[in-house]
Amino acid sequence: MAYGLFLPLFFLLLLLTTGCHRGGRVEEFVLPDTVQLQTGDLVFRRGESRESRAVTTVDHRSDYTHVGMVMNVKGRWMVLHAVPNERATKQEQDSVKLESVGTFFRSDRAVKGGVYRYPVTPEDTLRLLQKGRDIYGRHLLFDGQFDLEDTTAFYCTELVWFLYQQALHIDLSEGRRHHLPLFPELIFCSDIFENKQLTEIFTFKR
């Protein structure tokens, strides 16, 4: 019983308070020209940070530990995502971020990654874009309480699940949840990745 309680607490402590990345030169990721993105695409990654290792300790069903949603913003492909411990300054708070695909898959953040697509219409992509802009414009913080009922803060999987749910009434997780002692219901990457309607567009591994 003690071990069962320790594991999720260890996971949460690492996720909220630590950060670590690969040493050496940091390189932006360059997506091949053959990959044609569209708004609403899901981008998954796995890193070597303590946060990533903590997630894989609890979620054994997915090779990925983080996810965001692609948006076309003024002709640039950007990723909307919520992540802890990737602050530009010590004063910055963990929050919902909008970054380029190259930054999202940067060498110190991703040892492997992939782009996956849920079948949506052009009208659907516009709804997702509008909802994504709305969320980003609210300057919301990272959800350190992991509370799916709280729509004023988000963690990564919660964010993409919420975007699809609100914009298109689609439950990407199809009701799948993880249950850990002392935690509310959690959505992990595997809960979304196991959606059979997702199509692989591109993957890489360093």
NUTIBA-78749 format. One line per 2 residues: their letters; for each residue x negated, y negated, z negated of N, C-alpha, C, O. Coordinates in pm, whole numbers, always signed. Layout:
N
a = X:Y:Z:X:Y:Z:X:Y:Z:X:Y:Z | ... $
***
This chain:
206
ma = -83:+121:+0:+0:+0:+0:-86:-126:+0:-57:-222:+71 | -194:-124:-80:-281:-241:-86:-341:-271:+50:-349:-387:+90 $
yg = -383:-166:+122:-441:-186:+254:-336:-241:+350:-366:-327:+433 | -212:-190:+339:-106:-237:+427:-77:-384:+410:-41:-451:+507 $
lf = -91:-435:+289:-68:-577:+265:-190:-660:+302:-178:-773:+347 | -308:-601:+282:-431:-675:+310:-446:-706:+458:-490:-815:+495 $
lp = -410:-612:+543:-434:-627:+686:-365:-750:+745:-432:-830:+811 | -234:-769:+725:-172:-890:+781:-223:-1018:+717:-232:-1121:+785 $
lf = -255:-1015:+589:-308:-1134:+525:-445:-1170:+580:-477:-1287:+599 | -525:-1067:+606:-656:-1087:+667:-640:-1147:+806:-713:-1239:+845 $
fl = -545:-1094:+880:-515:-1144:+1015:-477:-1291:+1011:-528:-1371:+1090 | -387:-1327:+922:-340:-1465:+914:-452:-1559:+872:-466:-1668:+927 $
ll = -531:-1517:+774:-641:-1601:+727:-738:-1631:+840:-781:-1745:+857 | -774:-1530:+917:-865:-1551:+1029:-802:-1641:+1135:-868:-1730:+1189 $
ll = -677:-1617:+1163:-610:-1691:+1270:-600:-1839:+1239:-609:-1923:+1329 | -580:-1871:+1113:-555:-2011:+1079:-680:-2088:+1039:-683:-2211:+1052 $
tt = -784:-2021:+992:-893:-2095:+930:-1028:-2074:+994:-1124:-2141:+954 | -1043:-1986:+1091:-1175:-1961:+1145:-1179:-1982:+1293:-1076:-1984:+1360 $
gc = -1297:-1998:+1343:-1317:-2008:+1486:-1456:-1963:+1521:-1550:-1986:+1446 | -1469:-1897:+1634:-1598:-1847:+1674:-1592:-1817:+1821:-1490:-1770:+1870 $
hr = -1699:-1842:+1893:-1697:-1813:+2036:-1831:-1762:+2080:-1928:-1763:+2004 | -1837:-1717:+2203:-1957:-1661:+2258:-2065:-1769:+2269:-2037:-1886:+2297 $
gg = -2188:-1727:+2247:-2298:-1820:+2260:-2336:-1836:+2406:-2279:-1773:+2495 | -2434:-1923:+2429:-2483:-1941:+2565:-2408:-2048:+2640:-2330:-2125:+2583 $
rv = -2432:-2052:+2768:-2375:-2155:+2853:-2225:-2136:+2871:-2178:-2025:+2896 | -2150:-2246:+2858:-2006:-2242:+2876:-1972:-2280:+3019:-2016:-2383:+3069 $
ee = -1895:-2195:+3086:-1861:-2218:+3226:-1710:-2221:+3245:-1638:-2138:+3191 | -1664:-2318:+3323:-1524:-2322:+3363:-1496:-2206:+3458:-1582:-2166:+3536 $
fv = -1375:-2153:+3450:-1338:-2042:+3539:-1288:-2098:+3671:-1215:-2197:+3675 | -1327:-2034:+3779:-1283:-2076:+3912:-1192:-1967:+3969:-1236:-1856:+3997 $
lp = -1066:-2000:+3985:-969:-1906:+4038:-992:-1890:+4189:-1004:-1991:+4259 | -997:-1769:+4241:-1016:-1751:+4385:-908:-1822:+4467:-793:-1832:+4425 $
dt = -947:-1870:+4583:-853:-1942:+4671:-737:-1853:+4716:-631:-1903:+4753 | -758:-1722:+4712:-654:-1630:+4758:-539:-1618:+4658:-433:-1567:+4693 $
vq = -559:-1665:+4536:-455:-1657:+4433:-364:-1779:+4443:-409:-1892:+4423 | -239:-1757:+4475:-141:-1864:+4487:-53:-1867:+4362:+33:-1781:+4343 $
lq = -76:-1967:+4278:+1:-1979:+4154:+137:-2041:+4179:+160:-2104:+4283 | +227:-2022:+4083:+353:-2095:+4085:+392:-2126:+3941:+356:-2053:+3848 $
tg = +466:-2234:+3924:+513:-2271:+3791:+593:-2154:+3731:+679:-2095:+3797 | +563:-2123:+3606:+628:-2012:+3537:+542:-1889:+3527:+573:-1799:+3450 $
dl = +432:-1883:+3605:+339:-1769:+3592:+286:-1763:+3449:+263:-1867:+3386 | +267:-1642:+3400:+209:-1623:+3267:+62:-1588:+3281:+26:-1502:+3361 $
vf = -21:-1655:+3204:-165:-1627:+3205:-203:-1569:+3069:-185:-1633:+2966 | -256:-1448:+3073:-300:-1379:+2952:-452:-1379:+2947:-518:-1377:+3051 $
rr = -507:-1381:+2828:-652:-1370:+2813:-687:-1295:+2686:-606:-1279:+2594 | -811:-1249:+2684:-867:-1188:+2563:-1007:-1244:+2544:-1087:-1247:+2637 $
ge = -1036:-1288:+2423:-1167:-1345:+2394:-1245:-1259:+2297:-1208:-1145:+2269 | -1353:-1317:+2246:-1435:-1248:+2147:-1435:-1322:+2014:-1516:-1294:+1926 $
sr = -1343:-1416:+1999:-1334:-1491:+1874:-1280:-1402:+1763:-1228:-1294:+1788 | -1294:-1449:+1642:-1239:-1374:+1528:-1088:-1365:+1538:-1028:-1266:+1498 $
es = -1027:-1472:+1591:-882:-1468:+1609:-841:-1354:+1701:-746:-1281:+1672 | -912:-1339:+1813:-880:-1233:+1909:-899:-1095:+1846:-816:-1006:+1864 $
ra = -1007:-1078:+1772:-1031:-949:+1708:-926:-919:+1603:-885:-804:+1584 | -882:-1024:+1534:-776:-1004:+1434:-646:-959:+1500:-578:-871:+1448 $
vt = -612:-1020:+1613:-490:-982:+1684:-496:-838:+1732:-399:-764:+1717 | -609:-797:+1789:-620:-659:+1840:-618:-558:+1727:-583:-442:+1748 $
tv = -656:-600:+1606:-648:-511:+1491:-503:-474:+1460:-474:-364:+1414 | -413:-569:+1484:-272:-548:+1452:-192:-502:+1573:-104:-417:+1560 $
dh = -222:-557:+1690:-148:-524:+1812:-233:-431:+1899:-324:-475:+1969 | -200:-302:+1892:-280:-202:+1964:-229:-176:+2105:-291:-99:+2179 $
rs = -119:-238:+2144:-56:-201:+2271:-94:-290:+2387:-51:-266:+2500 | -176:-394:+2363:-210:-486:+2470:-360:-515:+2469:-422:-523:+2364 $
dy = -417:-532:+2588:-556:-574:+2602:-571:-723:+2585:-683:-774:+2578 | -459:-796:+2579:-463:-941:+2572:-423:-991:+2433:-347:-927:+2361 $
th = -476:-1108:+2397:-450:-1164:+2264:-391:-1305:+2269:-357:-1361:+2165 | -379:-1362:+2388:-328:-1499:+2399:-258:-1516:+2533:-293:-1450:+2631 $
vg = -158:-1604:+2537:-81:-1623:+2659:-37:-1769:+2670:-13:-1835:+2569 | -27:-1816:+2793:+27:-1948:+2821:+110:-1944:+2948:+117:-1841:+3014 $
mv = +172:-2056:+2983:+254:-2063:+3105:+196:-2167:+3200:+159:-2277:+3159 | +189:-2132:+3327:+136:-2219:+3431:+240:-2323:+3471:+358:-2292:+3484 $
mn = +194:-2447:+3492:+278:-2555:+3539:+202:-2636:+3644:+81:-2656:+3631 | +273:-2681:+3745:+212:-2771:+3843:+239:-2914:+3798:+353:-2961:+3801 $
vk = +134:-2982:+3757:+146:-3119:+3705:+69:-3213:+3798:-54:-3214:+3800 | +143:-3290:+3874:+84:-3387:+3968:-16:-3319:+4063:-123:-3373:+4091 $
gr = +21:-3203:+4110:-61:-3132:+4206:-171:-3048:+4148:-246:-2984:+4222 | -184:-3046:+4015:-287:-2965:+3949:-222:-2850:+3873:-117:-2866:+3811 $
wm = -287:-2734:+3878:-236:-2619:+3805:-287:-2624:+3662:-408:-2616:+3637 | -193:-2636:+3570:-224:-2650:+3429:-160:-2536:+3350:-67:-2470:+3397 $
vl = -211:-2515:+3230:-157:-2411:+3141:-105:-2477:+3014:-178:-2548:+2945 | +22:-2451:+2983:+82:-2497:+2858:+69:-2383:+2758:+119:-2274:+2783 $
ha = +4:-2409:+2647:-13:-2301:+2548:-34:-2360:+2410:-66:-2478:+2395 | -14:-2276:+2309:-32:-2317:+2169:-140:-2229:+2109:-129:-2106:+2110 $
vp = -243:-2293:+2055:-358:-2215:+2008:-422:-2285:+1889:-427:-2408:+1885 | -473:-2208:+1790:-545:-2269:+1679:-694:-2276:+1708:-746:-2201:+1791 $
ne = -762:-2365:+1639:-909:-2370:+1638:-973:-2395:+1774:-1082:-2344:+1801 | -907:-2471:+1859:-969:-2516:+1983:-956:-2668:+1992:-918:-2724:+2095 $
ra = -988:-2732:+1882:-976:-2877:+1872:-1098:-2946:+1929:-1210:-2897:+1914 | -1078:-3058:+1995:-1188:-3136:+2051:-1266:-3207:+1940:-1387:-3227:+1952 $
tk = -1196:-3246:+1833:-1260:-3312:+1719:-1204:-3253:+1590:-1100:-3186:+1591 | -1274:-3277:+1479:-1228:-3227:+1350:-1098:-3294:+1307:-1021:-3237:+1231 $
qe = -1076:-3414:+1357:-955:-3487:+1319:-832:-3439:+1395:-719:-3459:+1350 | -853:-3375:+1509:-741:-3328:+1591:-669:-3213:+1522:-732:-3130:+1458 $
qd = -538:-3208:+1536:-459:-3101:+1479:-435:-2990:+1581:-430:-3017:+1701 | -421:-2867:+1534:-384:-2757:+1623:-245:-2785:+1679:-152:-2814:+1604 $
sv = -231:-2777:+1811:-106:-2819:+1871:-80:-2747:+2003:-161:-2668:+2049 | +36:-2778:+2061:+67:-2733:+2197:-22:-2812:+2293:-25:-2935:+2289 $
kl = -95:-2740:+2378:-194:-2804:+2465:-158:-2785:+2612:-87:-2691:+2649 | -206:-2876:+2694:-192:-2866:+2839:-332:-2878:+2898:-393:-2984:+2895 $
es = -382:-2767:+2952:-519:-2762:+3001:-522:-2699:+3140:-429:-2630:+3181 | -631:-2725:+3211:-646:-2664:+3343:-663:-2513:+3330:-702:-2463:+3225 $
vg = -634:-2442:+3438:-653:-2297:+3440:-800:-2264:+3413:-830:-2168:+3342 | -891:-2344:+3471:-1033:-2321:+3451:-1075:-2333:+3306:-1160:-2258:+3259 $
tf = -1015:-2428:+3234:-1045:-2444:+3091:-983:-2333:+3009:-1045:-2282:+2916 | -862:-2294:+3043:-793:-2186:+2971:-874:-2057:+2978:-883:-1984:+2879 $
fr = -932:-2029:+3095:-1010:-1906:+3114:-1161:-1931:+3098:-1242:-1853:+3148 | -1199:-2038:+3031:-1340:-2073:+3016:-1419:-1957:+2956:-1364:-1876:+2882 $
sd = -1547:-1950:+2987:-1629:-1834:+2950:-1638:-1811:+2800:-1654:-1697:+2757 | -1627:-1916:+2719:-1632:-1896:+2574:-1496:-1862:+2515:-1484:-1841:+2394 $
ra = -1394:-1855:+2600:-1259:-1826:+2552:-1201:-1697:+2608:-1107:-1641:+2551 | -1255:-1649:+2718:-1194:-1532:+2783:-1301:-1439:+2838:-1382:-1478:+2922 $
vk = -1299:-1315:+2790:-1385:-1212:+2849:-1307:-1133:+2954:-1365:-1063:+3038 | -1177:-1146:+2947:-1091:-1088:+3051:-962:-1168:+3055:-924:-1232:+2956 $
gg = -895:-1164:+3167:-771:-1239:+3179:-690:-1195:+3299:-737:-1115:+3380 | -571:-1246:+3308:-485:-1209:+3419:-370:-1306:+3438:-330:-1377:+3346 $
vy = -319:-1308:+3560:-202:-1387:+3596:-90:-1291:+3630:-108:-1199:+3710 | +25:-1312:+3569:+140:-1223:+3590:+263:-1307:+3618:+278:-1418:+3567 $
ry = +351:-1252:+3701:+466:-1330:+3748:+597:-1260:+3718:+616:-1142:+3749 | +689:-1336:+3658:+826:-1290:+3641:+905:-1340:+3762:+885:-1454:+3805 $
pv = +993:-1258:+3819:+1066:-1300:+3940:+1163:-1414:+3912:+1268:-1394:+3850 | +1128:-1532:+3959:+1213:-1649:+3941:+1234:-1718:+4075:+1154:-1702:+4167 $
tp = +1341:-1793:+4085:+1373:-1867:+4206:+1304:-2003:+4203:+1256:-2046:+4097 | +1297:-2072:+4317:+1243:-2209:+4316:+1316:-2301:+4220:+1255:-2386:+4156 $
ed = +1449:-2283:+4209:+1525:-2364:+4114:+1484:-2332:+3970:+1480:-2420:+3884 | +1454:-2204:+3945:+1410:-2164:+3812:+1278:-2231:+3775:+1259:-2274:+3661 $
tl = +1187:-2239:+3871:+1057:-2300:+3842:+1074:-2448:+3805:+1000:-2500:+3721 | +1169:-2515:+3867:+1194:-2654:+3833:+1247:-2667:+3690:+1210:-2759:+3617 $
rl = +1333:-2573:+3651:+1385:-2575:+3513:+1272:-2548:+3413:+1266:-2612:+3308 | +1185:-2454:+3446:+1072:-2424:+3358:+978:-2544:+3347:+927:-2575:+3240 $
lq = +955:-2610:+3461:+869:-2728:+3461:+927:-2838:+3374:+856:-2901:+3296 | +1057:-2861:+3388:+1123:-2965:+3308:+1114:-2933:+3160:+1084:-3021:+3078 $
kg = +1141:-2807:+3124:+1136:-2767:+2983:+993:-2775:+2931:+970:-2818:+2817 | +896:-2735:+3012:+756:-2743:+2970:+712:-2886:+2946:+644:-2915:+2847 $
rd = +751:-2976:+3036:+718:-3118:+3018:+781:-3174:+2891:+719:-3252:+2819 | +903:-3133:+2865:+973:-3179:+2746:+899:-3134:+2619:+878:-3213:+2528 $
iy = +861:-3006:+2615:+791:-2953:+2498:+658:-3024:+2479:+624:-3065:+2367 | +581:-3039:+2587:+451:-3104:+2576:+465:-3250:+2534:+384:-3301:+2456 $
gr = +566:-3316:+2584:+587:-3457:+2552:+626:-3482:+2408:+620:-3595:+2360 | +666:-3377:+2338:+705:-3392:+2197:+586:-3381:+2103:+602:-3400:+1982 $
hl = +467:-3349:+2155:+344:-3343:+2075:+360:-3250:+1955:+332:-3287:+1841 | +405:-3129:+1982:+434:-3034:+1875:+307:-2962:+1828:+212:-2945:+1904 $
lf = +308:-2922:+1702:+193:-2857:+1641:+198:-2706:+1656:+302:-2649:+1689 | +84:-2642:+1630:+77:-2497:+1625:+158:-2447:+1506:+154:-2507:+1398 $
dg = +231:-2339:+1525:+319:-2285:+1421:+243:-2191:+1329:+238:-2071:+1353 | +184:-2245:+1224:+110:-2164:+1128:+199:-2081:+1038:+149:-1995:+965 $
qf = +330:-2105:+1042:+424:-2025:+963:+478:-1907:+1043:+543:-1818:+987 | +453:-1905:+1173:+498:-1798:+1262:+649:-1777:+1251:+698:-1665:+1240 $
dl = +721:-1887:+1255:+865:-1885:+1234:+938:-1905:+1367:+935:-2015:+1423 | +1003:-1799:+1416:+1075:-1808:+1543:+1198:-1898:+1536:+1248:-1943:+1639 $
ed = +1245:-1923:+1417:+1363:-2008:+1401:+1329:-2156:+1406:+1417:-2240:+1427 | +1202:-2189:+1387:+1158:-2328:+1383:+1114:-2371:+1523:+1016:-2320:+1576 $
tt = +1187:-2464:+1582:+1154:-2509:+1719:+1075:-2640:+1718:+1068:-2708:+1821 | +1016:-2675:+1604:+933:-2795:+1596:+784:-2762:+1598:+701:-2852:+1594 $
af = +751:-2634:+1605:+612:-2588:+1613:+614:-2450:+1678:+712:-2376:+1667 | +504:-2415:+1746:+500:-2289:+1820:+364:-2221:+1810:+261:-2287:+1804 $
yc = +367:-2088:+1807:+245:-2012:+1835:+255:-1959:+1978:+361:-1972:+2040 | +149:-1900:+2031:+139:-1882:+2176:+252:-1801:+2239:+316:-1847:+2334 $
te = +278:-1683:+2187:+382:-1599:+2246:+521:-1657:+2221:+610:-1645:+2304 | +536:-1719:+2106:+663:-1785:+2075:+693:-1893:+2177:+807:-1910:+2218 $
lv = +590:-1966:+2218:+609:-2077:+2310:+659:-2030:+2446:+758:-2082:+2496 | +592:-1932:+2508:+636:-1888:+2641:+771:-1818:+2633:+853:-1831:+2724 $
wf = +795:-1745:+2526:+926:-1682:+2506:+1035:-1789:+2497:+1141:-1775:+2557 | +1008:-1896:+2421:+1105:-2003:+2404:+1131:-2076:+2536:+1246:-2107:+2567 $
ly = +1027:-2102:+2613:+1043:-2172:+2741:+1137:-2096:+2833:+1229:-2155:+2891 | +1116:-1966:+2848:+1202:-1886:+2936:+1343:-1873:+2878:+1442:-1876:+2951 $
qq = +1350:-1859:+2747:+1481:-1844:+2682:+1564:-1969:+2701:+1682:-1961:+2734 | +1505:-2085:+2679:+1578:-2211:+2685:+1607:-2255:+2828:+1716:-2304:+2858 $
al = +1509:-2238:+2917:+1526:-2286:+3054:+1609:-2191:+3139:+1688:-2235:+3223 | +1592:-2059:+3118:+1654:-1961:+3208:+1739:-1857:+3138:+1797:-1770:+3203 $
hi = +1749:-1864:+3006:+1824:-1764:+2928:+1768:-1623:+2953:+1843:-1526:+2961 | +1637:-1615:+2965:+1568:-1488:+2985:+1483:-1459:+2862:+1404:-1543:+2818 $
dl = +1499:-1339:+2806:+1420:-1296:+2691:+1301:-1215:+2742:+1314:-1096:+2770 | +1186:-1279:+2755:+1068:-1210:+2806:+1030:-1090:+2721:+976:-992:+2772 $
se = +1056:-1096:+2592:+1018:-987:+2501:+1119:-874:+2500:+1093:-767:+2446 | +1235:-898:+2560:+1344:-797:+2564:+1376:-744:+2425:+1411:-627:+2408 $
gr = +1363:-831:+2326:+1398:-794:+2189:+1289:-726:+2110:+1308:-696:+1992 | +1174:-701:+2172:+1066:-633:+2100:+1006:-729:+1996:+988:-848:+2023 $
rh = +977:-674:+1878:+917:-752:+1771:+816:-667:+1694:+823:-544:+1693 | +721:-735:+1631:+630:-670:+1537:+673:-707:+1395:+714:-820:+1369 $
hl = +665:-609:+1305:+705:-630:+1168:+586:-601:+1077:+539:-488:+1068 | +537:-705:+1011:+425:-693:+918:+470:-735:+779:+553:-825:+765 $
pl = +415:-672:+676:+451:-712:+540:+424:-860:+515:+320:-912:+556 | +517:-925:+449:+505:-1065:+407:+516:-1164:+522:+493:-1283:+503 $
fp = +552:-1117:+641:+565:-1205:+757:+708:-1201:+811:+778:-1101:+792 | +752:-1308:+877:+877:-1299:+954:+853:-1214:+1077:+740:-1172:+1103 $
el = +957:-1187:+1153:+941:-1113:+1279:+845:-1188:+1370:+852:-1310:+1384 | +755:-1112:+1433:+654:-1172:+1519:+666:-1120:+1662:+699:-1004:+1685 $
if = +639:-1208:+1758:+626:-1167:+1897:+477:-1165:+1930:+409:-1267:+1919 | +427:-1049:+1971:+288:-1035:+2009:+279:-1028:+2162:+380:-1014:+2230 $
cs = +157:-1037:+2214:+139:-1031:+2359:+198:-904:+2419:+259:-909:+2526 | +181:-792:+2351:+234:-667:+2405:+385:-670:+2418:+440:-607:+2508 $
di = +454:-743:+2330:+600:-750:+2335:+648:-818:+2463:+757:-789:+2512 | +566:-907:+2518:+597:-972:+2644:+536:-895:+2761:+600:-878:+2865 $
fe = +414:-849:+2744:+342:-781:+2853:+412:-652:+2897:+398:-611:+3012 | +485:-590:+2807:+553:-465:+2839:+681:-485:+2919:+748:-388:+2954 $
nk = +715:-609:+2948:+830:-637:+3033:+801:-585:+3174:+709:-631:+3240 | +879:-489:+3220:+854:-422:+3348:+875:-513:+3469:+835:-478:+3580 $
ql = +937:-628:+3448:+959:-718:+3561:+838:-807:+3591:+836:-877:+3692 | +739:-803:+3504:+617:-879:+3529:+533:-811:+3637:+511:-690:+3632 $
te = +487:-888:+3733:+403:-837:+3842:+263:-895:+3828:+245:-1015:+3806 | +164:-808:+3840:+25:-854:+3833:-12:-929:+3960:+3:-878:+4071 $
if = -61:-1052:+3943:-104:-1135:+4054:-256:-1132:+4068:-310:-1125:+4179 | -325:-1136:+3954:-471:-1142:+3956:-524:-1105:+3818:-466:-1144:+3716 $
tf = -634:-1030:+3813:-701:-1002:+3686:-852:-1015:+3706:-903:-1003:+3817 | -922:-1039:+3598:-1068:-1043:+3601:-1123:-995:+3467:-1053:-993:+3366 $
kr = -1249:-957:+3470:-1320:-915:+3349:-1465:-958:+3362:-1529:-934:+3464 | -1517:-1021:+3257:-1656:-1064:+3260:-1746:-954:+3206:-1867:-971:+3200 $
***
